[in-house]
Amino acid sequence: MNHITNAILTIVILKQLNSIMEGYHMSNNWLGLQGKVVIVTGGSSGIGAAIVAELLNQGVVVYDADLNPSQIDNSNLTFVKTDVTSENDVTKLVTQVIEQHGRIDGLVNNAGINLPRLLVDAKEPQGKYELKQSEFQKIFTVNVQSVFLMSQAVARQMVKQRTGVIVNMSSEAGLEGSQGQSPYSATKAAINGFTRSWAKELGEFNIRVVGVAPGIMEATGLRTPTYEEALAYTRHKTVADIRAGYKSKSTTPLGRSGKLAEVADLVTYFLSSRASYITGLTTNVAGGKSRG
């Protein structure tokens, strides 16, 4: 009798474990992204790398379009050295993805640069931190032209498929403006215009276009001393003041910098069918930060 009782208990426990594991599996894959094909520009560092990591965690086939190789080792990740400001490079990348998979399910336009500059430097006219035409052209080429080139090349395939998602990485600065960062803010505002307009143009083809606008984020390799020195100068502050602002509740109601994973989670959600009725919207991920 004891043997029979033990056998029954074992069966019950196994069924409970199987139920738990099935629930975990469903929960882990609730976004339904496994096997989807997504291109991430600038995916080798910073927010881009966090996005790549989370997509891989969801079973996505990811193409990292960057000038520098990724540090992530995963069989679902393909690094393609790409200058996203070059139409030739972009065409080669998109062609490769289509030849290898026959489709592109998502694009994350993440590549970008920031150069803190003043329109007019009253203390040092035409000095180091006064905006120059070459710098203006560089930041618009990287931040805006690349988004146009990538989106057009990918959207051509998505139109044929009658499905797809484009996620444009914007910034809280593009929504609110930012002292000492007018060219960067302007490029992100332009991207917000792309997001709204392309959503209207591509909606009839079942293609969604959404934006994500991070605020102050945790330190990455992009937050260099050179960047902080430039930003401090353009805001008439010290570097120490700038760093204190990263965790100031007067700046950000939640009183901390955002985590890269928090941005990656939202991007991943937008790429999924769970967000199937969201398009033409740019969502602020900034802990409540605003200029008000």
NUPA-915285 format. One record per residue (C-alpha): residue number from 1; x, y, z; residue in three letters. Coordinates in steps of 0.2 Angstrom, whole numbers. Layout:
R   i    px    py    pz  aa
R NUM     X     Y     Z ALA
...
REM end
This chain:
R   i    px    py    pz  aa
R   1     0     0     0 MET
R   2    14    12     4 ASN
R   3    22     9   -13 HIS
R   4     5    13   -21 ILE
R   5     3    29   -11 THR
R   6    21    35   -14 ASN
R   7    18    31   -33 ALA
R   8     2    42   -33 ILE
R   9    11    56   -23 LEU
R  10    25    56   -36 THR
R  11    13    57   -50 ILE
R  12     4    71   -42 VAL
R  13    20    81   -39 ILE
R  14    26    78   -56 LEU
R  15    10    85   -63 LYS
R  16    11   100   -52 GLN
R  17    29   103   -58 LEU
R  18    24   101   -76 ASN
R  19    10   114   -73 SER
R  20    22   126   -65 ILE
R  21    34   124   -80 MET
R  22    21   126   -93 GLU
R  23    15   142   -84 GLY
R  24    33   148   -84 TYR
R  25    36   144  -102 HIS
R  26    20   153  -107 MET
R  27    25   168   -96 SER
R  28    42   169  -103 ASN
R  29    35   169  -121 ASN
R  30    20   179  -119 TRP
R  31    26   192  -131 LEU
R  32    26   179  -145 GLY
R  33    43   185  -152 LEU
R  34    52   169  -154 GLN
R  35    59   167  -171 GLY
R  36    55   185  -177 LYS
R  37    68   194  -187 VAL
R  38    74   211  -180 VAL
R  39    87   223  -185 ILE
R  40    94   235  -172 VAL
R  41   106   249  -177 THR
R  42   119   254  -165 GLY
R  43   116   238  -155 GLY
R  44   134   235  -149 SER
R  45   134   247  -134 SER
R  46   123   257  -122 GLY
R  47   104   256  -124 ILE
R  48   106   246  -141 GLY
R  49   116   232  -132 ALA
R  50   102   231  -119 ALA
R  51    89   230  -133 ILE
R  52    98   216  -142 VAL
R  53   101   207  -126 ALA
R  54    82   207  -121 GLU
R  55    77   202  -139 LEU
R  56    89   187  -139 LEU
R  57    81   183  -122 ASN
R  58    64   182  -131 GLN
R  59    71   171  -144 GLY
R  60    72   184  -158 VAL
R  61    84   183  -172 VAL
R  62    94   199  -171 VAL
R  63   105   208  -183 TYR
R  64   116   221  -175 ASP
R  65   120   235  -188 ALA
R  66   135   244  -180 ASP
R  67   153   250  -184 LEU
R  68   159   240  -169 ASN
R  69   156   222  -165 PRO
R  70   145   216  -151 SER
R  71   151   209  -135 GLN
R  72   136   197  -134 ILE
R  73   139   179  -140 ASP
R  74   123   171  -146 ASN
R  75   119   160  -160 SER
R  76   104   171  -164 ASN
R  77   114   186  -166 LEU
R  78   123   192  -182 THR
R  79   134   207  -182 PHE
R  80   135   216  -199 VAL
R  81   147   230  -199 LYS
R  82   136   245  -206 THR
R  83   138   263  -208 ASP
R  84   120   267  -206 VAL
R  85   123   284  -215 THR
R  86   128   275  -231 SER
R  87   114   270  -243 GLU
R  88   126   257  -250 ASN
R  89   129   249  -233 ASP
R  90   111   250  -228 VAL
R  91   106   241  -244 THR
R  92   118   227  -242 LYS
R  93   112   224  -224 LEU
R  94    94   224  -229 VAL
R  95    98   213  -244 THR
R  96   107   200  -233 GLN
R  97    93   199  -220 VAL
R  98    80   196  -233 ILE
R  99    91   183  -242 GLU
R 100    94   174  -226 GLN
R 101    76   174  -219 HIS
R 102    65   180  -232 GLY
R 103    57   194  -221 ARG
R 104    60   208  -208 ILE
R 105    48   208  -194 ASP
R 106    56   223  -185 GLY
R 107    68   238  -185 LEU
R 108    75   247  -171 VAL
R 109    83   264  -176 ASN
R 110    94   266  -161 ASN
R 111   111   273  -168 ALA
R 112   114   291  -164 GLY
R 113   127   303  -157 ILE
R 114   126   319  -146 ASN
R 115   137   334  -145 LEU
R 116   133   347  -132 PRO
R 117   134   364  -140 ARG
R 118   128   382  -138 LEU
R 119   120   392  -153 LEU
R 120   130   407  -147 VAL
R 121   144   406  -134 ASP
R 122   145   424  -126 ALA
R 123   160   420  -116 LYS
R 124   170   413  -130 GLU
R 125   163   417  -147 PRO
R 126   166   404  -161 GLN
R 127   175   394  -147 GLY
R 128   176   375  -144 LYS
R 129   158   373  -138 TYR
R 130   149   385  -150 GLU
R 131   140   375  -163 LEU
R 132   149   374  -180 LYS
R 133   141   369  -197 GLN
R 134   152   353  -198 SER
R 135   145   347  -181 GLU
R 136   128   352  -186 PHE
R 137   129   342  -202 GLN
R 138   137   327  -193 LYS
R 139   124   325  -180 ILE
R 140   109   327  -192 PHE
R 141   118   314  -204 THR
R 142   120   301  -190 VAL
R 143   104   304  -181 ASN
R 144    91   308  -194 VAL
R 145    98   303  -211 GLN
R 146   102   285  -205 SER
R 147    84   284  -198 VAL
R 148    77   289  -216 PHE
R 149    89   277  -225 LEU
R 150    86   262  -214 MET
R 151    67   264  -212 SER
R 152    65   266  -231 GLN
R 153    75   251  -235 ALA
R 154    66   240  -222 VAL
R 155    49   247  -225 ALA
R 156    50   242  -244 ARG
R 157    51   224  -238 GLN
R 158    37   226  -224 MET
R 159    25   233  -237 VAL
R 160    27   218  -247 LYS
R 161    24   207  -232 GLN
R 162    10   218  -226 ARG
R 163    17   218  -209 THR
R 164    31   225  -198 GLY
R 165    36   236  -184 VAL
R 166    48   251  -184 ILE
R 167    54   258  -167 VAL
R 168    62   275  -168 ASN
R 169    73   279  -153 MET
R 170    70   297  -148 SER
R 171    74   306  -132 SER
R 172    65   316  -118 GLU
R 173    76   331  -125 ALA
R 174    66   329  -142 GLY
R 175    50   331  -133 LEU
R 176    55   345  -120 GLU
R 177    71   353  -128 GLY
R 178    87   353  -119 SER
R 179    99   367  -114 GLN
R 180   116   365  -122 GLY
R 181   109   351  -133 GLN
R 182    99   360  -147 SER
R 183   106   350  -162 PRO
R 184   103   334  -153 TYR
R 185    85   339  -147 SER
R 186    81   345  -165 ALA
R 187    86   328  -172 THR
R 188    75   319  -160 LYS
R 189    61   331  -163 ALA
R 190    63   327  -182 ALA
R 191    62   308  -178 ILE
R 192    46   311  -168 ASN
R 193    39   319  -184 GLY
R 194    45   303  -194 PHE
R 195    36   292  -181 THR
R 196    19   301  -183 ARG
R 197    20   304  -201 SER
R 198    26   286  -206 TRP
R 199    13   278  -195 ALA
R 200     0   287  -205 LYS
R 201     8   282  -222 GLU
R 202    11   264  -218 LEU
R 203    -4   260  -207 GLY
R 204   -13   253  -222 GLU
R 205     0   240  -224 PHE
R 206    -2   234  -206 ASN
R 207    15   242  -202 ILE
R 208    16   251  -185 ARG
R 209    29   265  -181 VAL
R 210    32   269  -163 VAL
R 211    45   280  -154 GLY
R 212    53   278  -137 VAL
R 213    60   293  -128 ALA
R 214    72   289  -114 PRO
R 215    77   302  -101 GLY
R 216    92   302   -90 ILE
R 217    99   284   -90 MET
R 218   112   275   -80 GLU
R 219   130   277   -86 ALA
R 220   136   269  -102 THR
R 221   151   271  -112 GLY
R 222   143   286  -121 LEU
R 223   143   296  -105 ARG
R 224   161   301  -106 THR
R 225   171   314   -96 PRO
R 226   172   324  -113 THR
R 227   153   323  -115 TYR
R 228   150   329   -97 GLU
R 229   163   343   -98 GLU
R 230   154   349  -113 ALA
R 231   137   348  -106 LEU
R 232   142   357   -90 ALA
R 233   150   371  -100 TYR
R 234   135   374  -110 THR
R 235   124   374   -94 ARG
R 236   135   385   -84 HIS
R 237   138   372   -71 LYS
R 238   152   360   -65 THR
R 239   153   342   -69 VAL
R 240   149   338   -51 ALA
R 241   132   348   -53 ASP
R 242   128   338   -69 ILE
R 243   132   321   -60 ARG
R 244   121   326   -45 ALA
R 245   107   329   -57 GLY
R 246   106   311   -62 TYR
R 247    98   307   -46 LYS
R 248    90   323   -41 SER
R 249    71   322   -37 LYS
R 250    69   340   -42 SER
R 251    75   334   -60 THR
R 252    67   316   -60 THR
R 253    52   313   -48 PRO
R 254    57   295   -46 LEU
R 255    74   301   -40 GLY
R 256    86   290   -50 ARG
R 257    93   287   -67 SER
R 258    83   275   -78 GLY
R 259    90   257   -81 LYS
R 260    94   252   -99 LEU
R 261    84   236   -97 ALA
R 262    68   247   -93 GLU
R 263    70   255  -110 VAL
R 264    74   238  -118 ALA
R 265    58   231  -110 ASP
R 266    47   244  -118 LEU
R 267    55   242  -135 VAL
R 268    53   223  -135 THR
R 269    34   225  -130 TYR
R 270    31   238  -144 PHE
R 271    39   225  -157 LEU
R 272    27   212  -151 SER
R 273     9   209  -156 SER
R 274     4   213  -138 ARG
R 275     6   231  -144 ALA
R 276    -4   228  -160 SER
R 277   -15   244  -159 TYR
R 278    -1   256  -154 ILE
R 279     6   266  -168 THR
R 280    11   285  -171 GLY
R 281    15   287  -153 LEU
R 282    32   292  -144 THR
R 283    32   286  -126 THR
R 284    43   295  -113 ASN
R 285    53   283  -102 VAL
R 286    60   296   -90 ALA
R 287    54   293   -73 GLY
R 288    42   308   -74 GLY
R 289    55   320   -79 LYS
R 290    49   336   -88 SER
R 291    53   354   -89 ARG
R 292    38   359   -79 GLY
REM end
